[in-house]
Amino acid sequence: MAILENIRKRTTVLILIIGLALFAFVISGIFTSNGFSGGKVGSSVGEINGQEIPIDMFRKKIERASRNSGPNASSMQLVNSIWNQIERSTLLDQQIASLGIDIEQDQIIEVIKNSPGLAQNPQFVDENGLFDERKFRDFILELKLNAPTQYEDWLQDEEAIIESAKQQVYFNLIRSGMGATLKEGELDYKLANDKADIRYVRVPYTSIPDSTIVITKSEIEAYIKKNEKKYTQETSRDIQFVYFEEAPSAEDLEATKTSITKLLDDTQEYFADRDTTITVRGFRNTTDVEAFLDRNSDTKYDTIFKALGQLPSAFADSLMQLKVGDVFGPYRDGDVFKISRMMAKKPNGSVKASHILITYEGAERANPEVTRTKEQAETKAKEVLASAVKDDAVFAQLARDNSDGPSAPRGGDLGYFEEGIMTPKFNDFAFGNPVGYIGLVETEFGYHIVKVDDKRDLVQLATLTRDIEPSDETINTLFTDATKFEMAAVDSKKSLNEIAKENDYVVRPVNKLMAMDENLPGLGAQRRIVQWAFAEDTELGDIKRFDVNNGYAVVQLTATYKKGLMDVEDASVTVLPILRKKKKAEKIKAANTGKSLADMASSNNTNVSTATALTVKTPTIPGAGREPLVVGTAFSMNTGDTSKLIEGESGVFMFEVTNKEEAPVLDNYVTYANALQAANAASVANSIINALKEKAEIEDNRSIFY
């Protein structure tokens, strides 16, 4: 990695690559006739509609992504990301190939010519400032000769970008057929603006206790079969674990606190070779704080002045009140013990200010579009100042409306700054006037109407720190405890939960773990545990101890789920509430058939409620929530009509339509039609990919390799 980094830094050609538009990547194959080939080599990481995904090609993409990814990207994140890209591109390529869509060389060259990142790059333009295709070709060849590794990366990108161009053509063809008529626009307008008022009675499903409703296994099974698509599951696992965290013990805390406390005061040290005793200055009295912290602290001396809000919140007030030379501590801040010594104070050392800049032609950094003279700028600045000092003035709005400075969108807010940050005259004004003062100051940038918003004290602290870490004894004890627990769990006839309870350990479940998952709640990235859970030789109930981040986890496999239709036990969690609601609705309807609104309200100990200005597009009833069936039914009825009993989302409804109001007729509905078309077009890509995945035969073998 270091060698690659040096190549990137030292090769002019490669530096240029970073700044180029992605379209540059499509050129190498055109000019060299040597594009990336993902032929069948070695094993297959997967298969999509019969098309194999070679593991060699997959690994090359992973290696490339690893070099270009940030430091926080895990290997499994890269694997999953590359798989998703390949899955998407393969499905689309299969469709594109069947339609005969292709991209010609002249189309790609035209795209490059119109790309500002290339067309305006000095390396690729001729003496007239026009894009020179010959120079660009030379660039490609130079890259191939001087940087073979990066050239291979380029070849991967080349194929991806050509595919992307084809996909864009494919999506555009589909979008072109997704228009919206004026009649559809009119309907969308009416759905959002036609209104209805109702009087209604709602008997909530919660009025019937769940315990009174009996749902049989056969009913759940019948519902699952009727809704197969909804209750089809992927292969997954359930596990549970006990986490033995490598954390400091109470003894470790006390030992760390004692060790840092000993450094606070002076000590006497005897030197036998010289038969003399000298005084070793402690943190409280040392005259060379920086050297003392270098020798004794886990963090170095930080000389930066800080405000109240930048100090540890629990101790900030106490630290700010220290006098110069005073010490505070030891105190615990997270996983660190600290002792702080006040080195210096700056009263009002930081100022928060806002300004309105009125610049003029010729002023430093003035926008070229500014044409006013210096005299005109001064006149305008005085006018704005007069407005700013009025009692009802909103300074932020005046800044947005008048300021020529980059802080205008923020209402002129410059935030907090210390002495010497701003230009001298501005600095002197801000630090020399009280909070709330508004005045005018001239600098090389123009005229500033300045408001002093706030001032805060700054302090310089020297802080002696000691990290709180588990001792070797604590770590050894933890290993022993985890091992004993594992052995007891494996050998005992008791369940893992029972043994954990006896030892006051917490058992944490993880349900529906997928084969390509990596992160476990409470443990972080633990790919080894996931692989173990899915291994062929791991049986239900098996227990194993794993070394994990900062400790150990004793893990048990508690359930396995095969791909296909859920069984009754697995699906009951979601099916039971649905079937209960259905049976409750039947009970409520049977008890209220033939009743009027008033009778229904009386017999169910509720009231007749009203709801006004209901619309189909936002079918929410105040006090009842989202009820699309109820609202939709209301719009199908006439004013004065009373509905039948309707099974809503939250209960059974009966209602009377008291008023219906049609939205005003518009001259045309092109705005609504265009909005519909834009919304439809925006969802094209995701909708197509989801549809293709649903119908595709995909074999995913990633878990075998990663």
C-alpha positions in Angstrom: 0.0 0.0 0.0 2.9 2.4 0.8 4.4 1.8 -2.6 1.1 2.5 -4.4 0.7 5.6 -2.3 4.2 6.8 -3.4 3.3 6.1 -7.0 0.1 8.1 -6.7 2.0 11.0 -5.2 4.9 11.1 -7.6 3.3 10.4 -11.0 1.8 13.4 -12.6 -0.3 11.2 -14.8 -2.0 9.5 -11.9 -2.7 12.7 -10.0 -4.6 13.8 -13.1 -6.7 10.6 -13.0 -8.2 11.6 -9.7 -9.5 14.8 -11.1 -10.9 13.4 -14.3 -14.6 12.8 -14.8 -15.6 9.2 -14.7 -16.2 9.2 -18.5 -12.4 9.2 -18.9 -12.4 5.6 -17.9 -14.2 4.4 -21.1 -11.3 5.3 -23.4 -8.6 2.7 -22.7 -10.4 -0.2 -24.5 -11.3 2.0 -27.4 -7.8 3.1 -28.0 -6.0 -0.1 -26.9 -8.5 -2.8 -27.7 -7.7 -4.5 -24.5 -10.7 -4.2 -22.2 -11.1 -6.1 -19.0 -12.3 -9.7 -19.5 -14.1 -11.5 -16.7 -13.7 -15.0 -18.2 -14.4 -18.2 -16.3 -11.3 -18.7 -14.2 -11.4 -20.8 -11.0 -14.5 -21.2 -8.9 -17.7 -19.3 -9.1 -18.8 -16.9 -6.4 -22.3 -17.0 -7.7 -24.6 -17.4 -10.7 -27.3 -15.1 -12.1 -29.7 -16.5 -14.5 -27.2 -19.1 -15.5 -24.3 -16.6 -15.9 -21.4 -17.5 -13.5 -19.6 -14.8 -11.6 -15.9 -16.0 -11.5 -14.3 -15.7 -8.1 -11.1 -14.4 -9.7 -12.9 -11.4 -11.3 -14.8 -10.8 -8.0 -11.5 -10.8 -6.0 -9.9 -8.3 -8.4 -12.8 -5.9 -7.8 -12.5 -6.4 -4.1 -8.8 -5.7 -4.1 -9.3 -2.6 -6.2 -12.1 -1.4 -3.9 -10.0 -2.1 -0.8 -7.2 0.2 -2.2 -9.6 3.0 -2.8 -11.9 2.7 0.2 -11.6 4.6 3.4 -10.0 3.2 6.6 -13.3 2.4 8.2 -14.6 0.1 5.4 -14.6 -3.5 6.6 -13.9 -6.4 4.3 -17.5 -7.6 4.4 -18.8 -4.2 3.5 -16.6 -4.3 0.4 -17.7 -7.8 -0.4 -21.4 -7.0 -0.1 -21.0 -3.7 -2.0 -19.2 -5.4 -4.9 -21.8 -8.2 -5.0 -24.6 -5.7 -5.2 -22.9 -3.8 -8.0 -22.3 -7.0 -10.0 -25.8 -8.3 -9.4 -27.3 -5.1 -10.6 -25.1 -4.7 -13.6 -25.5 -8.4 -14.7 -29.3 -8.3 -14.5 -29.3 -5.1 -16.5 -26.7 -6.3 -19.0 -28.8 -9.4 -19.7 -31.8 -7.2 -20.5 -29.7 -4.7 -22.6 -28.1 -7.5 -24.6 -31.5 -8.9 -25.4 -32.6 -5.5 -26.8 -29.4 -5.0 -28.8 -28.5 -1.7 -27.1 -24.9 -0.6 -27.6 -22.6 2.5 -27.3 -20.5 3.6 -30.2 -17.0 5.1 -30.0 -18.1 8.4 -31.4 -20.8 8.7 -28.7 -18.2 8.2 -26.0 -15.8 10.8 -27.6 -18.6 13.3 -27.8 -19.3 12.8 -24.1 -15.7 13.4 -23.3 -15.6 16.6 -25.4 -18.6 17.9 -23.4 -17.2 17.0 -20.0 -15.8 20.2 -18.3 -13.3 18.1 -16.3 -11.6 17.0 -19.5 -12.5 19.6 -22.2 -11.1 22.4 -20.0 -8.1 20.5 -18.7 -4.9 22.3 -19.9 -3.2 18.9 -20.7 -5.9 18.0 -23.2 -6.5 21.3 -25.1 -4.8 22.7 -28.1 -3.5 26.2 -28.7 -7.0 27.4 -29.4 -8.3 26.1 -26.1 -10.2 23.2 -27.7 -10.2 19.6 -26.6 -7.4 17.7 -28.4 -8.3 14.0 -28.9 -4.7 13.2 -29.9 -3.4 14.5 -26.6 -5.9 12.4 -24.7 -4.9 9.3 -26.6 -1.3 10.0 -25.6 -2.4 10.3 -22.0 -4.0 6.8 -22.2 -0.8 5.2 -23.6 1.4 6.9 -21.1 -0.7 5.6 -18.3 -0.5 2.1 -19.7 3.3 2.3 -19.9 4.1 4.0 -16.6 1.5 2.7 -14.2 0.4 -0.8 -15.0 -1.4 -1.4 -11.7 -3.5 1.8 -12.0 -4.1 0.9 -15.7 -5.6 -2.4 -14.6 -7.9 -0.4 -12.3 -8.8 1.7 -15.3 -9.8 -1.3 -17.3 -12.2 -2.3 -14.6 -13.7 1.2 -14.5 -13.8 1.3 -18.3 -16.2 -1.7 -18.4 -18.3 -0.3 -15.6 -18.7 3.1 -17.3 -19.5 1.7 -20.7 -22.2 -0.5 -18.9 -23.4 2.6 -17.1 -23.8 4.5 -20.4 -25.8 1.5 -21.8 -27.9 1.4 -18.7 -28.7 5.1 -19.0 -29.9 4.6 -22.6 -32.0 1.6 -21.4 -33.6 3.6 -18.5 -34.2 6.6 -20.8 -36.1 4.4 -23.2 -38.3 3.2 -20.4 -38.8 6.7 -18.9 -39.8 8.0 -22.3 -42.8 5.7 -22.1 -43.8 6.8 -18.6 -45.6 10.0 -19.4 -48.7 11.3 -17.5 -51.8 12.6 -19.3 -53.6 15.8 -18.4 -56.5 13.5 -17.2 -54.1 11.7 -14.8 -52.9 15.1 -13.6 -56.5 16.2 -13.0 -57.2 13.0 -11.0 -54.1 13.6 -8.9 -55.2 17.2 -8.2 -58.7 16.0 -7.2 -57.4 13.3 -4.9 -55.3 15.9 -3.1 -57.9 18.7 -3.0 -61.4 17.2 -3.0 -62.7 17.2 0.6 -65.2 15.3 2.6 -66.6 15.7 6.1 -68.0 12.8 8.1 -69.6 11.9 11.4 -68.3 8.5 12.6 -68.3 5.9 15.4 -65.2 3.8 15.8 -65.1 0.6 18.0 -61.3 0.0 18.4 -59.9 -3.5 18.2 -58.3 -3.0 21.5 -61.8 -3.0 23.1 -61.6 -6.8 22.8 -58.9 -8.5 24.9 -56.4 -10.7 22.9 -56.9 -13.5 25.4 -60.5 -13.9 24.3 -59.5 -14.6 20.7 -58.4 -18.2 19.8 -56.2 -18.7 16.7 -55.5 -22.3 15.7 -52.3 -23.6 14.1 -54.3 -24.6 11.0 -55.6 -21.1 10.6 -52.1 -19.7 10.7 -51.0 -22.3 8.2 -53.8 -21.5 5.8 -53.1 -17.8 6.0 -49.4 -18.4 5.2 -50.2 -20.6 2.2 -52.6 -18.0 0.9 -49.9 -15.3 1.2 -46.9 -17.3 0.2 -45.0 -14.4 -1.3 -45.2 -12.4 1.9 -44.1 -15.3 4.1 -41.2 -16.6 2.0 -37.9 -16.5 4.0 -34.2 -16.7 3.3 -31.8 -19.1 5.0 -31.0 -17.6 8.4 -30.0 -18.5 12.0 -30.8 -17.5 15.5 -28.0 -17.4 18.1 -27.6 -16.2 21.7 -24.4 -15.3 23.5 -22.9 -14.2 26.8 -20.3 -11.5 26.5 -17.3 -11.4 28.8 -16.1 -7.9 28.4 -12.4 -7.1 29.0 -13.2 -4.2 31.3 -11.2 -2.8 34.3 -12.2 -4.2 37.7 -12.9 -2.1 40.7 -9.4 -2.9 41.9 -8.0 -1.7 38.5 -9.9 1.6 38.9 -8.5 2.2 42.4 -5.0 1.3 41.3 -5.1 3.7 38.4 -6.5 6.5 40.6 -3.8 5.8 43.2 -1.0 5.9 40.7 -2.0 9.2 39.2 -2.6 10.7 42.6 1.0 9.9 43.6 2.2 12.1 40.8 0.5 15.2 42.2 2.8 16.1 45.0 6.6 16.2 45.5 8.4 13.1 46.5 11.8 12.3 48.0 14.1 10.0 46.0 17.3 8.5 47.4 20.3 7.8 45.2 22.5 5.2 46.9 25.5 5.7 44.5 25.7 9.3 45.6 24.3 8.8 49.1 21.9 11.7 48.6 18.2 12.4 48.6 16.6 14.8 46.2 13.2 16.3 45.9 11.3 15.2 42.7 8.7 17.9 41.9 5.2 16.6 41.5 2.6 17.8 38.9 1.5 20.6 41.3 4.9 22.2 41.7 6.8 21.3 38.6 8.3 24.2 36.6 8.5 22.2 33.4 5.0 21.0 32.8 5.7 19.8 29.2 8.6 17.6 30.2 6.7 16.3 33.2 3.7 15.2 31.1 6.0 13.7 28.5 7.4 11.4 31.2 4.3 10.6 33.2 1.1 11.2 31.2 -0.7 9.1 28.6 -1.4 12.3 26.6 1.0 15.2 25.7 0.7 18.8 26.8 -2.0 20.6 24.9 -1.3 24.3 24.9 -4.5 25.4 23.1 -6.8 27.7 25.0 -10.3 26.3 25.4 -13.7 27.7 26.3 -16.2 26.3 28.8 -18.0 24.2 26.2 -14.8 22.5 25.1 -14.1 21.1 28.6 -15.5 17.8 30.0 -19.1 18.8 30.7 -19.3 17.2 34.2 -16.2 19.2 35.4 -16.2 22.3 33.2 -17.5 24.7 35.8 -15.0 23.6 38.4 -12.1 23.8 35.9 -13.1 27.3 34.7 -13.1 28.5 38.3 -9.5 27.4 39.0 -6.9 30.2 39.7 -3.6 30.1 37.7 -1.5 27.4 39.4 -4.4 25.6 41.0 -5.0 21.9 40.3 -8.2 19.9 40.1 -8.5 16.1 40.4 -8.0 13.3 40.1 -11.4 13.0 38.3 -12.7 10.4 36.0 -13.6 11.4 32.4 -14.8 8.3 30.6 -12.1 5.7 30.6 -9.4 8.1 31.8 -8.4 9.5 35.2 -7.2 13.1 34.9 -5.6 15.9 37.0 -5.8 19.4 35.5 -3.6 22.4 36.4 -4.6 25.9 35.4 -1.7 27.4 33.4 -3.3 30.7 32.0 -6.5 32.5 31.5 -7.8 34.9 28.8 -10.9 36.8 30.0 -13.2 37.4 27.0 -10.6 35.6 24.9 -13.0 34.5 22.3 -15.6 36.6 20.5 -18.7 35.6 18.5 -19.7 38.2 15.9 -21.9 38.7 12.9 -21.3 41.2 10.1 -22.8 42.7 7.0 -20.1 43.3 4.4 -20.7 46.1 1.9 -17.8 45.9 -0.6 -16.9 47.9 -3.7 -15.1 47.6 -7.0 -11.4 47.3 -6.3 -11.7 46.1 -2.7 -9.7 43.0 -1.7 -11.5 39.7 -2.7 -14.5 41.7 -4.1 -16.8 39.8 -6.4 -16.1 40.9 -10.0 -19.9 41.5 -10.3 -19.7 44.3 -7.7 -19.5 47.7 -9.6 -20.4 50.2 -6.8 -17.7 52.8 -5.9 -16.2 53.1 -2.5 -18.3 56.2 -1.8 -21.5 54.4 -2.8 -20.5 51.5 -0.6 -19.9 53.8 2.4 -23.3 55.4 1.9 -25.1 52.1 1.7 -23.2 50.8 4.8 -24.4 53.8 6.8 -28.0 53.2 5.6 -27.8 49.5 6.6 -26.3 50.5 10.0 -29.2 52.8 10.7 -31.6 49.9 10.1 -29.5 47.5 12.1 -29.5 49.6 15.3 -33.3 49.9 15.4 -35.1 48.1 18.2 -37.1 45.9 15.9 -34.2 45.1 13.6 -33.4 41.4 12.7 -29.7 41.5 12.0 -29.6 38.1 10.4 -32.2 39.0 7.9 -30.4 42.3 7.1 -27.2 40.3 6.5 -29.0 37.9 4.1 -30.5 40.8 2.2 -27.5 43.1 2.0 -24.2 41.4 2.8 -21.6 40.8 0.0 -19.7 38.4 2.2 -19.8 34.5 2.1 -21.5 34.5 5.5 -24.6 36.1 4.2 -26.6 32.8 3.9 -25.8 32.2 7.6 -27.2 35.6 8.6 -23.7 37.0 8.7 -22.7 34.7 11.5 -18.9 34.3 11.8 -18.9 32.1 14.8 -16.3 32.3 17.6 -12.8 33.5 16.9 -9.7 34.4 19.0 -7.3 37.3 18.9 -5.4 37.7 15.6 -7.7 35.6 13.5 -9.5 38.5 11.8 -8.0 41.4 9.9 -6.6 43.9 12.5 -9.3 46.6 12.4 -12.1 44.1 12.5 -10.3 42.2 15.3 -9.9 45.4 17.4 -13.5 46.4 16.9 -14.9 43.0 18.0 -12.7 42.6 21.0 -12.9 46.3 22.0 -16.7 46.6 22.2 -19.2 45.0 24.6 -21.7 42.2 23.7 -24.7 43.6 21.8 -22.8 46.5 20.3 -23.4 47.2 16.6 -21.2 49.5 14.7 -19.3 50.3 11.5 -15.7 49.5 10.7 -13.8 49.8 7.5 -11.2 47.2 6.3 -9.4 46.3 3.1 -12.5 44.1 2.2 -15.0 47.0 2.4 -17.4 48.3 5.1 -18.5 46.0 7.9 -21.6 46.5 10.0 -20.5 44.4 12.9 -22.6 43.0 15.8 -20.8 41.6 18.8 -22.9 38.5 19.7 -21.1 37.0 22.6 -17.8 36.7 24.4 -16.4 33.9 26.4 -13.4 33.3 28.6 -10.6 30.9 27.5 -8.3 28.8 29.7 -5.1 26.9 29.2 -5.0 23.7 31.1 -2.2 21.2 31.5 -3.8 17.8 32.1 -2.1 14.7 33.5 -3.9 11.6 32.3 -3.9 7.8 32.9 -5.9 5.4 30.8 -8.1 3.0 32.9 -7.2 -0.4 31.6 -7.8 -3.9 32.9 -4.8 -5.5 34.6 -3.2 -8.8 33.6 -4.8 -10.3 36.6 -8.3 -9.1 35.5 -7.7 -10.3 31.9 -6.6 -13.8 33.2 -9.6 -14.0 35.5 -11.9 -13.1 32.6 -10.5 -15.8 30.4 -10.9 -18.3 33.2 -14.5 -17.2 33.8 -15.4 -17.5 30.1 -13.8 -20.9 29.8 -15.5 -22.2 32.9 -18.9 -21.0 31.6 -18.3 -22.5 28.2 -17.4 -25.9 29.7 -20.4 -25.8 32.1 -22.8 -24.9 29.3 -21.5 -27.7 27.0 -21.4 -30.4 29.8 -24.5 -29.4 31.8 -28.0 -30.7 31.1 -29.2 -27.2 32.0 -29.9 -24.6 29.4 -27.5 -21.8 28.6 -30.0 -19.4 30.1 -30.2 -21.3 33.3 -26.4 -21.4 33.8 -26.1 -17.7 32.9 -28.8 -16.8 35.4 -27.0 -18.8 38.2 -23.9 -16.8 37.5 -25.6 -13.4 37.0 -24.6 -13.3 33.3 -26.8 -11.6 30.7 -27.8 -13.7 27.6 -28.2 -11.7 24.5 -30.2 -13.0 21.5 -29.6 -12.3 17.8 -32.4 -13.4 15.5 -32.6 -14.0 11.8 -28.9 -13.8 11.2 -28.2 -13.9 7.4 -25.3 -15.8 5.8 -23.5 -12.6 4.7 -24.0 -10.6 7.9 -21.0 -9.4 9.8 -22.0 -7.1 12.7 -23.6 -8.5 15.8 -25.4 -6.2 18.3 -23.1 -5.6 21.2 -20.1 -7.3 19.6 -19.4 -5.4 16.4 -17.8 -7.1 13.4 -17.7 -10.8 14.1 -17.7 -12.6 10.8 -16.2 -15.8 12.4 -19.3 -16.3 14.6 -21.6 -15.9 11.6 -19.6 -18.4 9.6 -19.7 -20.9 12.5 -23.4 -20.5 12.8 -23.9 -21.4 9.1 -21.2 -24.1 9.0 -22.5 -27.6 7.9 -21.0 -29.3 11.0 -22.6 -26.8 13.5 -25.6 -28.4 15.0 -28.6 -26.8 16.7 -27.7 -26.2 20.4 -24.0 -26.2 19.8 -21.9 -23.9 22.0 -18.6 -22.3 21.3 -16.3 -19.6 22.8 -14.9 -16.9 20.6 -12.3 -14.2 21.1 -14.0 -11.0 20.3 -13.4 -7.3 20.6 -12.2 -6.6 24.2 -13.2 -10.0 25.5 -14.9 -13.3 24.8 -18.3 -14.4 23.7 -19.8 -17.8 24.5 -22.3 -18.4 21.6 -25.0 -20.9 21.1 -26.9 -21.7 17.9 -30.6 -21.7 18.9 -32.5 -21.9 15.6 -32.1 -22.6 11.9 -34.4 -21.5 9.1 -34.4 -23.0 5.6 -35.1 -20.9 2.5 -38.7 -21.1 1.5 -42.1 -20.8 3.1 -42.0 -20.0 6.8 -43.4 -22.6 9.2 -46.2 -21.8 11.6 -44.0 -21.1 14.6 -41.8 -18.6 12.7 -44.7 -16.8 11.0 -47.0 -16.7 14.0 -45.3 -13.5 15.3 -46.7 -11.5 12.4 -49.7 -13.6 11.4 -51.3 -13.8 14.9 -52.0 -10.0 15.1 -53.6 -10.1 11.6 -55.9 -13.0 12.3 -56.8 -11.6 15.8 -57.8 -8.3 14.2 -59.9 -10.1 11.6 -61.8 -12.1 14.3 -62.2 -9.1 16.5 -63.7 -7.2 13.5 -66.2 -10.1 13.0 -67.2 -9.9 16.6 -67.7 -6.2 16.6 -69.7 -6.3 13.3 -71.9 -9.1 14.6 -72.6 -7.1 17.8 -73.4 -3.9 15.9 -75.3 -5.0 12.8 -78.4 -3.0 12.2 -77.6 -0.2 14.6 -77.6 3.5 13.9 -74.6 5.7 14.6 -76.2 6.8 17.9 -77.0 3.3 19.0 -73.6 2.0 18.1 -71.9 4.8 20.1 -74.2 4.2 23.1 -73.8 0.4 23.2 -70.0 0.6 22.9 -69.6 3.4 25.5 -68.1 5.9 23.0 -69.1 9.1 21.2 -70.1 10.1 17.7 -67.0 12.0 16.4 -66.5 14.3 13.5 -63.7 14.6 10.9 -63.5 17.4 8.4 -61.5 18.1 5.2 -60.5 14.5 4.6 -58.7 13.8 1.3 -58.0 10.6 -0.5 -54.3 11.4 -0.9 -53.8 11.8 2.8 -56.4 9.5 4.3 -55.8 10.3 8.0 -58.7 10.6 10.4 -57.9 12.8 13.5 -58.0 10.6 16.6 -58.0 7.4 14.6 -54.9 7.5 12.4 -54.4 6.4 8.8 -57.6 4.8 7.5 -57.5 4.6 3.7 -60.5 2.3 3.3 -62.8 4.4 5.4 -61.8 7.7 3.7 -61.9 6.1 0.2 -65.4 4.7 0.9 -66.6 8.2 2.0 -65.6 9.7 -1.3 -67.7 7.0 -3.1 -70.8 8.0 -1.3 -73.3 10.9 -1.5 -73.8 13.5 1.1 -76.3 12.3 3.7 -75.5 8.6 3.1 -74.5 6.3 6.0 -72.0 3.6 5.5 -72.1 -0.1 6.4 -69.8 -1.4 9.1 -66.2 -1.1 7.7 -63.1 -2.9 8.9 -60.5 -0.2 9.3 -56.9 -0.2 10.4 -57.6 0.6 14.0 -61.2 -0.6 14.5 -64.6 -1.1 13.0 -66.2 2.1 11.6 -69.6 3.4 10.7 -70.0 6.9 9.4 -72.3 9.4 7.7 -71.0 11.7 5.0 -72.1 15.2 6.1 -70.4 17.3 3.3 -68.5 16.9 0.1 -66.6 19.7 -1.5 -65.0 19.5 -5.0 -61.8 21.4 -5.6 -62.0 24.4 -8.0 -61.7 23.5 -11.6 -58.3 24.6 -13.1 -57.6 25.9 -16.6 -55.2 23.0 -17.1 -53.5 20.3 -15.1 -50.1 20.2 -16.8 -48.3 21.0 -13.5 -49.8 18.0 -11.8 -49.2 15.8 -14.9 -45.6 16.8 -15.0 -45.2 16.1 -11.3 -46.6 12.6 -11.8 -44.3 12.0 -14.7 -41.3 13.2 -12.7 -42.2 10.9 -9.8 -42.7 7.9 -12.0 -39.4 8.6 -13.8 -37.5 8.9 -10.5 -38.4 5.4 -9.4 -37.6 3.7 -12.8 -34.2 2.4 -11.9 -35.1 0.9 -8.5 -38.4 -0.5 -9.7 -36.7 -2.3 -12.7 -33.9 -3.7 -10.6 -36.4 -5.0 -8.0 -38.5 -6.6 -10.7 -35.6 -8.2 -12.4 -34.3 -9.6 -9.0 -37.7 -11.0 -8.2 -37.9 -13.0 -11.4 -34.2 -13.9 -11.6 -32.6 -17.2 -10.5 -29.7 -16.1 -8.3 -27.2 -18.4 -6.6 -25.1 -16.6 -4.0 -22.0 -18.5 -2.9 -20.2 -15.6 -1.2 -20.5 -17.2 2.2 -18.2 -20.1 1.0 -15.4 -17.7 0.3 -15.8 -14.9 2.8 
